[in-house]
Amino acid sequence: MAQKSKSPMAACQEVHVALLSPLGPIQISGCTAGVHEVILQANAMPSPLGGTQPIECIVQAMPVDAPEPLKLCTAWLMAYFLEPCKVYELPLPPFHHPVFEKDTFTRQVLLALSGQVKFGDSVSYKQLASLVGKEKAVRAIGGAMRSNPVPLLIPCHRVVCSNGDLGAYMGGRGNHIKEWLLAREKLVQAEVRPSKDLGMQRA
C-alpha cells in the first residue's frame, strides 16, 4: 500500500487511508512524520440532514502498518462525524506539508483558525485577519484558505463573508459541502448545548 510520495518531501513513503463519510469519499495521505493531505470529493453529495437515517463514517482501507499520524487523523475524523462531543478530547495529528514548514502568513492563519474557531462557530475573513494581527490582509485570507491541505482538521469551512454569504469552498466546487458542514455543526451544537458546550478549549 505504501508508495513514494509525489510531495516535495521526497524521502517520504506516502501511505493512504480511505474513508467513506457523510460527505462521500475522503482520502488521507501521510507518512511517519505527519499527515500530508486530507482530500474531499467536490462532486460528492452529502447525506441529508435532519432525517431518521443515522450519520455513518467507515474506514474503507487502512494498511495494517499505517503510521501513527494517519491513525490519529482517522480517529479524529471518525469522531468529528460520529461523536463530535469527543473532538476536543482527541489530539490533532502532526502535519507534514510545506505549508507548515515555515512561519509564513498562511501558516499563522491556519493555526489561528484551528485553535480559536470552535465547532459550531464561524468567523469572517476580516475577523480572521485581525486574529493574526493583519487587519488589512482580508484578500490574503482567502488565499490561505485555498492553501489548506487538511480541511476539517483545520476548519476553513468556518470562514464566511462579513455580509453573511458563505463564501467559496474548494474553489467554489464544494460550496454545497461547506453549507452542509456549517448546518450540521449548528444542528449538533443546538442539540448538545444544554448539557455540554462543543466550544470547549482543546488542551
Backbone as numpy.savetxt, mean C-alpha at the origin, in Angstrom:
# Nx Ny Nz CAx CAy CAz Cx Cy Cz
11.48 -21.20 -8.32 10.65 -19.99 -8.32 11.51 -18.74 -8.32
12.67 -18.82 -7.68 13.55 -17.65 -7.63 14.16 -17.40 -9.00
14.35 -16.12 -9.31 14.98 -15.78 -10.57 15.76 -14.48 -10.38
16.66 -14.21 -11.29 17.44 -12.99 -11.19 16.55 -11.77 -11.36
16.74 -10.81 -10.48 15.94 -9.60 -10.52 16.27 -8.75 -11.74
15.26 -8.08 -12.29 15.45 -7.12 -13.36 15.58 -5.71 -12.79
15.54 -5.58 -11.46 15.65 -4.28 -10.81 17.10 -3.84 -10.80
17.37 -2.57 -10.42 18.75 -2.10 -10.35 19.60 -2.87 -9.34
18.98 -3.55 -8.39 19.73 -4.34 -7.43 20.11 -5.67 -8.10
21.14 -5.62 -8.94 21.47 -6.74 -9.80 21.86 -8.00 -9.04
22.35 -7.85 -7.81 22.78 -9.01 -7.05 21.61 -9.76 -6.42
20.41 -9.17 -6.46 19.24 -9.79 -5.83 18.83 -11.07 -6.55
18.36 -11.99 -5.78 17.64 -13.14 -6.33 16.17 -12.89 -6.03
15.46 -12.39 -7.04 14.08 -11.95 -6.84 13.13 -13.13 -6.76
12.25 -13.08 -5.78 11.24 -14.11 -5.54 9.87 -13.46 -5.64
8.88 -14.23 -6.08 7.53 -13.69 -6.25 6.52 -14.45 -5.40
5.57 -13.69 -4.86 4.42 -14.26 -4.16 3.17 -13.72 -4.85
2.18 -14.58 -5.04 0.94 -14.17 -5.70 -0.23 -14.30 -4.73
-1.03 -13.24 -4.63 -2.25 -13.25 -3.82 -3.45 -13.06 -4.74
-4.58 -13.62 -4.34 -5.85 -13.30 -4.97 -6.66 -12.54 -3.93
-6.84 -11.26 -4.16 -7.44 -10.36 -3.17 -8.78 -9.83 -3.66
-9.47 -9.06 -2.81 -10.71 -8.41 -3.27 -10.47 -7.41 -4.39
-9.21 -7.02 -4.61 -8.85 -6.12 -5.71 -8.41 -6.89 -6.94
-8.49 -8.20 -6.90 -7.96 -9.02 -7.97 -6.56 -9.50 -7.64
-5.79 -9.96 -8.62 -4.44 -10.48 -8.37 -3.50 -9.39 -7.86
-2.68 -9.77 -6.90 -1.61 -8.92 -6.39 -0.32 -9.72 -6.45
0.72 -9.12 -7.01 2.02 -9.79 -7.06 3.01 -9.02 -6.19
3.69 -9.76 -5.32 4.73 -9.20 -4.47 6.07 -9.73 -4.96
7.04 -8.85 -5.12 8.38 -9.30 -5.48 9.37 -8.76 -4.45
10.43 -9.52 -4.24 11.43 -9.08 -3.28 12.54 -10.09 -3.13
13.40 -9.81 -2.16 14.55 -10.67 -1.91 14.80 -10.68 -0.41
15.91 -11.25 0.00 16.20 -11.33 1.44 16.41 -9.94 2.05
16.75 -8.95 1.23 16.98 -7.59 1.75 15.68 -6.82 1.95
14.62 -7.17 1.24 13.37 -6.45 1.39 12.44 -6.62 0.21
11.27 -6.01 0.33 10.27 -6.05 -0.73 10.65 -5.08 -1.83
10.60 -5.54 -3.07 10.88 -4.68 -4.22 9.63 -3.92 -4.66
8.56 -4.65 -4.90 7.34 -4.04 -5.42 6.10 -4.81 -4.98
5.00 -4.10 -4.91 3.67 -4.69 -4.79 2.90 -4.21 -6.01
2.45 -5.13 -6.84 1.83 -4.77 -8.12 0.35 -5.14 -8.11
-0.49 -4.12 -8.30 -1.93 -4.31 -8.44 -2.29 -4.33 -9.92
-3.41 -4.95 -10.24 -3.87 -5.02 -11.62 -4.93 -3.95 -11.85
-4.62 -2.95 -12.66 -5.53 -1.83 -12.86 -6.84 -2.25 -13.54
-6.80 -3.33 -14.32 -8.01 -3.74 -15.04 -8.90 -4.67 -14.23
-8.51 -4.97 -12.97 -9.32 -5.85 -12.14 -10.50 -5.08 -11.56
-11.60 -5.78 -11.33 -12.78 -5.17 -10.73 -12.88 -5.63 -9.28
-12.84 -4.71 -8.32 -12.91 -5.08 -6.91 -14.22 -5.78 -6.56
-14.17 -6.56 -5.49 -15.37 -7.22 -4.99 -16.38 -6.17 -4.52
-17.68 -6.45 -4.67 -18.69 -5.48 -4.22 -18.59 -5.25 -2.71
-18.87 -4.03 -2.30 -18.87 -3.69 -0.88 -20.30 -3.73 -0.33
-20.38 -4.07 0.96 -21.66 -3.99 1.64 -22.60 -5.16 1.40
-22.16 -6.16 0.69 -23.00 -7.32 0.45 -22.84 -8.39 1.52
-23.46 -9.52 1.31 -23.38 -10.62 2.26 -22.15 -11.49 2.04
-21.53 -11.35 0.87 -20.36 -12.15 0.55 -19.16 -11.66 1.35
-18.50 -12.53 2.12 -17.35 -12.09 2.92 -16.16 -11.73 2.04
-15.35 -10.81 2.54 -14.10 -10.45 1.88 -13.14 -11.64 1.97
-12.48 -11.96 0.86 -11.54 -13.07 0.84 -10.19 -12.62 0.29
-9.14 -13.21 0.82 -7.80 -12.98 0.30 -7.00 -14.25 0.54
-6.48 -14.83 -0.53 -5.78 -16.11 -0.40 -4.41 -16.03 -1.07
-3.50 -16.82 -0.56 -2.18 -16.93 -1.17 -2.27 -17.97 -2.29
-1.98 -17.53 -3.49 -2.02 -18.44 -4.63 -0.69 -19.15 -4.86
0.41 -18.43 -4.59 1.73 -19.01 -4.82 2.73 -18.34 -3.89
3.45 -19.19 -3.14 4.54 -18.70 -2.31 5.59 -19.80 -2.20
6.83 -19.53 -2.59 7.88 -20.55 -2.47 8.07 -20.96 -1.01
8.37 -22.21 -0.78 8.58 -22.67 0.59 9.75 -21.96 1.26
10.69 -21.50 0.45 11.85 -20.80 0.99 11.75 -19.29 0.78
10.54 -18.78 0.73 10.35 -17.34 0.53 11.07 -16.56 1.63
11.79 -15.50 1.27 12.50 -14.72 2.28 11.55 -14.03 3.24
12.06 -13.73 4.42 11.24 -13.18 5.50 10.50 -11.90 5.09
11.13 -10.95 4.36 10.38 -9.74 3.98 9.10 -10.04 3.19
9.14 -11.06 2.32 7.94 -11.40 1.57 6.88 -12.04 2.45
7.32 -12.82 3.44 6.36 -13.39 4.39 5.70 -12.29 5.22
6.49 -11.32 5.66 5.94 -10.20 6.42 4.96 -9.39 5.57
5.32 -9.16 4.32 4.46 -8.41 3.41 3.14 -9.14 3.18
3.23 -10.44 2.96 2.03 -11.26 2.76 1.13 -11.21 3.98
1.71 -11.36 5.17 0.92 -11.32 6.40 0.24 -9.96 6.57
0.96 -8.88 6.24 0.39 -7.54 6.38 -0.78 -7.35 5.43
-0.61 -7.76 4.17 -1.68 -7.59 3.20 -2.89 -8.46 3.54
-2.66 -9.67 4.02 -3.77 -10.52 4.43 -4.55 -9.87 5.57
-3.82 -9.28 6.53 -4.48 -8.59 7.64 -5.25 -7.38 7.14
-4.66 -6.64 6.20 -5.32 -5.44 5.69 -6.71 -5.78 5.14
-6.81 -6.87 4.42 -8.09 -7.23 3.82 -9.00 -8.01 4.78
-8.43 -8.88 5.60 -9.25 -9.80 6.39 -9.44 -9.38 7.84
-8.43 -8.77 8.44 -8.49 -8.38 9.85 -7.86 -7.00 10.03
-8.48 -5.96 9.47 -7.84 -4.64 9.48 -7.52 -4.10 10.86
-8.22 -4.57 11.90 -7.89 -4.12 13.26 -6.48 -4.52 13.68
-5.91 -5.51 13.00 -4.58 -6.00 13.36 -3.45 -5.35 12.56
-3.82 -4.49 11.60 -2.80 -3.93 10.71 -1.69 -3.24 11.49
-2.05 -2.46 12.50 -1.05 -1.69 13.23 -0.35 -2.50 14.31
-0.72 -3.76 14.45 -0.01 -4.66 15.35 1.11 -5.40 14.61
1.09 -5.32 13.29 2.06 -6.05 12.47 3.15 -5.11 11.96
4.38 -5.58 11.89 5.45 -4.74 11.35 5.35 -4.67 9.83
5.68 -3.51 9.28 5.85 -3.43 7.84 7.15 -4.15 7.47
7.20 -4.78 6.32 8.46 -5.41 5.90 9.48 -4.35 5.51
10.75 -4.70 5.51 11.74 -3.77 4.94 11.53 -3.67 3.44
11.86 -2.51 2.89 11.74 -2.28 1.45 13.13 -2.22 0.84
13.27 -2.82 -0.36 14.54 -2.82 -1.06 14.28 -2.34 -2.49
14.29 -1.03 -2.62 13.96 -0.39 -3.90 14.73 0.92 -3.96
15.16 1.34 -5.16 15.94 2.59 -5.27 15.26 3.81 -4.65
13.93 3.84 -4.63 13.21 4.97 -4.04 13.60 5.20 -2.58
13.94 4.12 -1.90 14.23 4.22 -0.46 15.72 4.24 -0.14
16.56 4.24 -1.18 17.99 4.13 -0.95 18.62 5.45 -0.48
18.07 6.58 -0.93 18.62 7.88 -0.57 17.56 8.77 0.04
17.99 9.75 0.81 17.06 10.64 1.50 16.55 11.71 0.55
15.70 11.30 -0.39 15.16 12.21 -1.38 13.79 12.74 -0.93
13.28 13.71 -1.67 11.95 14.23 -1.39 10.90 13.12 -1.48
11.00 12.28 -2.51 10.03 11.20 -2.67 10.05 10.27 -1.46
11.23 9.89 -1.00 11.33 9.01 0.17 10.72 9.67 1.40
11.00 10.95 1.61 10.44 11.67 2.75 8.92 11.68 2.71
8.38 11.92 1.52 6.93 11.96 1.37 6.30 10.60 1.65
6.86 9.55 1.07 6.30 8.22 1.24 6.35 7.77 2.69
7.44 8.05 3.37 7.54 7.65 4.77 6.62 8.47 5.66
6.45 9.75 5.35 5.51 10.58 6.11 4.09 10.07 5.92
3.74 9.72 4.70 2.41 9.18 4.41 2.18 7.89 5.18
3.17 7.01 5.17 3.05 5.73 5.86 2.87 5.92 7.36
3.61 6.86 7.94 3.60 7.00 9.38 2.49 7.85 9.95
1.93 8.75 9.14 1.02 9.74 9.72 -0.41 9.73 9.19
-0.68 9.02 8.12 -2.04 8.99 7.58 -2.60 7.58 7.78
-3.51 7.47 8.71 -3.95 6.16 9.19 -5.14 5.61 8.42
-5.42 4.36 8.68 -6.53 3.61 8.09 -7.83 4.41 8.26
-8.54 4.64 7.15 -9.80 5.35 7.20 -9.69 6.85 7.08
-8.48 7.38 7.15 -8.27 8.81 7.02 -7.78 9.14 5.61
-7.74 10.41 5.30 -7.19 10.86 4.03 -6.46 12.18 4.25
-5.66 12.56 3.27 -4.87 13.78 3.35 -4.83 14.39 1.95
-4.83 15.71 1.86 -4.74 16.33 0.55 -3.28 16.41 0.12
-3.07 16.61 -1.17 -1.72 16.78 -1.69 -1.03 17.95 -0.97
-1.78 19.01 -0.75 -1.23 20.19 -0.09 -0.86 19.90 1.36
-1.73 19.17 2.07 -1.44 18.82 3.47 -0.22 17.91 3.56
-0.09 16.99 2.63 1.05 16.09 2.65 2.34 16.86 2.38
2.28 17.83 1.48 3.45 18.67 1.23 3.86 19.40 2.51
2.87 19.86 3.27 3.16 20.56 4.53 3.78 19.62 5.56
3.37 18.38 5.55 3.91 17.41 6.50 5.41 17.22 6.36
5.92 17.40 5.15 7.37 17.25 4.93 8.06 18.61 4.82
7.33 19.68 5.19 7.94 21.00 5.21 8.16 21.62 3.85
7.40 21.18 2.85 7.53 21.70 1.49 6.16 22.15 0.99
5.59 23.17 1.63 4.21 23.57 1.38 3.92 23.88 -0.08
4.91 24.35 -0.83 4.69 24.75 -2.21 4.94 23.62 -3.22
5.30 22.45 -2.72 5.66 21.34 -3.62 4.47 20.43 -3.89
3.30 21.02 -4.10 2.09 20.22 -4.27 2.18 19.34 -5.52
2.66 19.90 -6.63 2.77 19.10 -7.86 3.73 17.94 -7.69
4.81 18.18 -6.94 5.80 17.13 -6.73 5.24 15.98 -5.91
4.23 16.26 -5.09 3.60 15.19 -4.32 2.98 14.16 -5.25
2.35 14.62 -6.32 1.78 13.69 -7.29 2.84 12.79 -7.88
4.01 13.35 -8.18 5.11 12.53 -8.70 5.58 11.51 -7.70
5.62 11.89 -6.42 6.02 10.94 -5.38 5.02 9.79 -5.28
3.73 10.10 -5.43 2.72 9.05 -5.36 2.89 8.07 -6.53
3.19 8.62 -7.70 3.38 7.75 -8.87 4.62 6.88 -8.74
5.56 7.30 -7.89 6.81 6.55 -7.71 6.71 5.51 -6.61
5.57 5.42 -5.94 5.42 4.49 -4.83 5.46 3.04 -5.33
6.47 2.26 -4.95 6.56 0.88 -5.44 5.75 -0.12 -4.60
5.24 0.34 -3.46 4.55 -0.59 -2.55 3.19 -0.04 -2.13
2.24 0.08 -3.08 0.91 0.57 -2.72 0.27 -0.34 -1.67
-0.65 0.23 -0.95 -1.33 -0.36 0.20 -0.44 -0.27 1.43
0.77 -0.83 1.36 1.67 -0.72 2.51 2.01 0.75 2.76
2.34 1.48 1.72 2.44 2.94 1.79 1.19 3.45 1.06
0.23 3.99 1.82 -1.14 4.17 1.31 -1.34 5.40 0.45
-0.79 5.41 -0.76 -0.97 6.54 -1.65 -2.43 6.72 -2.05
-3.27 5.70 -1.84 -4.71 5.85 -2.13 -5.38 6.82 -1.18
-4.73 7.16 -0.06 -5.34 8.08 0.91 -5.03 9.54 0.62
-4.34 9.81 -0.48 -4.02 11.18 -0.85 -5.04 11.65 -1.88
-5.77 12.72 -1.54 -6.86 13.21 -2.38 -6.67 14.70 -2.68
-7.50 15.22 -3.55 -7.42 16.63 -3.92 -8.09 17.50 -2.85
-7.63 18.74 -2.75 -8.19 19.67 -1.76 -9.66 19.97 -2.02
-10.09 19.87 -3.28 -11.48 20.18 -3.61 -12.43 19.01 -3.40
-11.91 17.92 -2.88 -12.74 16.75 -2.62 -12.66 15.67 -3.68
-12.10 15.98 -4.85 -11.91 14.95 -5.88 -10.91 13.90 -5.38
-11.09 12.68 -5.82 -10.20 11.61 -5.36 -8.81 11.74 -5.95
-8.69 12.25 -7.15 -7.38 12.29 -7.80 -7.08 10.97 -8.48
-6.04 10.97 -9.29 -5.72 9.79 -10.09 -5.03 8.72 -9.25
-5.18 7.47 -9.68 -4.54 6.33 -9.04 -4.06 5.39 -10.12
-2.80 4.96 -10.01 -2.22 4.08 -11.02 -2.30 4.73 -12.40
-1.92 6.00 -12.45 -1.94 6.73 -13.70 -3.32 6.98 -14.25
-4.32 6.93 -13.38 -5.71 7.13 -13.80 -6.42 5.85 -14.18
-5.65 4.78 -14.37 -6.26 3.50 -14.78 -6.88 2.77 -13.60
-6.50 3.15 -12.38 -6.98 2.45 -11.20 -7.84 3.31 -10.29
-8.49 4.33 -10.85 -9.32 5.20 -10.03 -10.43 4.45 -9.31
-10.99 3.43 -9.96 -12.04 2.62 -9.33 -11.48 1.84 -8.14
-10.20 1.48 -8.19 -9.57 0.78 -7.07 -9.38 1.73 -5.90
-8.95 2.95 -6.19 -8.80 3.96 -5.14 -10.14 4.23 -4.46
-11.17 4.38 -5.26 -12.50 4.62 -4.72 -12.93 3.48 -3.80
-12.66 2.24 -4.21 -13.02 1.07 -3.41 -12.25 1.05 -2.10
-10.95 1.32 -2.16 -10.11 1.29 -0.96 -10.57 2.32 0.06
-10.83 3.54 -0.38 -11.27 4.59 0.53 -12.65 4.26 1.12
-13.54 3.76 0.27 -14.88 3.44 0.74 -14.86 2.30 1.75
-14.05 1.28 1.49 -14.00 0.16 2.43 -13.37 0.57 3.75
-12.30 1.39 3.70 -11.68 1.83 4.94 -12.66 2.63 5.79
-13.45 3.50 5.16 -14.45 4.26 5.89 -15.51 3.33 6.48
-15.91 2.33 5.71 -16.91 1.38 6.17 -16.41 0.59 7.37
-15.19 0.08 7.29 -14.61 -0.67 8.39 -14.42 0.22 9.61
-13.94 1.44 9.39 -13.72 2.37 10.49 -15.03 2.66 11.22
-16.11 2.85 10.47 -17.41 3.13 11.07 -17.92 1.94 11.88
-17.61 0.73 11.43 -18.07 -0.47 12.12 -17.34 -0.70 13.44
-16.06 -0.35 13.50 -15.26 -0.69 14.68 -15.03 0.49 15.61
-15.27 1.72 15.15 -14.91 2.89 15.95 -15.52 2.90 17.34
-16.78 2.43 17.55 -17.30 2.46 18.91 -16.46 1.68 19.92
-15.72 0.66 19.46 -14.96 -0.16 20.39 -13.45 -0.07 20.20
-13.01 0.31 19.00 -11.57 0.30 18.74 -11.26 1.23 17.61
-10.26 2.08 17.81 -9.90 3.07 16.80 -8.81 2.51 15.91
-9.08 2.43 14.60 -8.08 1.91 13.67 -6.96 2.92 13.40
-7.12 4.14 13.91 -6.09 5.13 13.71 -5.01 5.08 14.78
-4.85 3.97 15.45 -3.85 3.84 16.48 -2.45 4.02 15.91
-1.55 4.46 16.74 -0.18 4.66 16.30 0.56 3.34 16.19
1.31 3.18 15.10 2.13 1.99 14.97 3.40 2.16 15.76
3.84 1.12 16.44 5.05 1.19 17.25 6.26 1.39 16.37
